[in-house]
Amino acid sequence: MLIGYARLSTTHQDLAGQLDALAKAGVDESRTFVDKKSGSTMAREGWDALLAFARPTDTIVVYTLDRVGRSVLSVLQTIADLRANGIGIKTLADPIPVDTTAEGGPMAELAIVLLTLFAQMELTFNKERAAHARAVAASQGRQVGRPSVVDPKVLQYAIHLRDTGSTMGEIAAATKLSRATLYRHLPPRPEAAPTASGIQASR
């Protein structure tokens, strides 16, 4: 029996495309399991339900191998666990096709390792590119990340309180903003212009 699995992630947000590919591969919709959560968490209700449903001689069909796990070790361990239970894995869109139910010898094993490694490298490179883009934006004074949801009038009030000597705790209490939000949104303090007495004292 073919069992489908689709998962969103930071690099594969097209869930409809995955489901369409699974359907075209002959996977019945009633035997397709989905996880719609993205991010680093591996708590996947859809995957857990799939494992409870799958039986020996079944084949799990995924769009690409990185749908199975988020690292080389996790993918290899998952494949090993499935094999131990007589369950196979087949991918649809990987540049090197993977089908653990077919006898492919050492080259099939190498394909699994390479594809998983490439997927992990892509994730790492994406994170590095995003970090670089944030650093460049910050150095140019541009907004980094999501747009601010702080009311400009509240922020202006917070700046006024800070510049008139209020502590961060007092500002947080007066504006109902957290300290983290204040530290993130308050601009640097303006440098005070040197006074005549200060200039005289420095001579």
Salt bridges, closest charged atoms under 4 A:
ASP20 OD2 - LYS24 NZ 3.20
ASP66 OD2 - HIS12 ND1 3.58
ASP66 OD2 - ARG67 NH2 3.31
GLU109 OE2 - ARG83 NH2 2.86
ASP163 OD1 - ARG162 NE 3.12
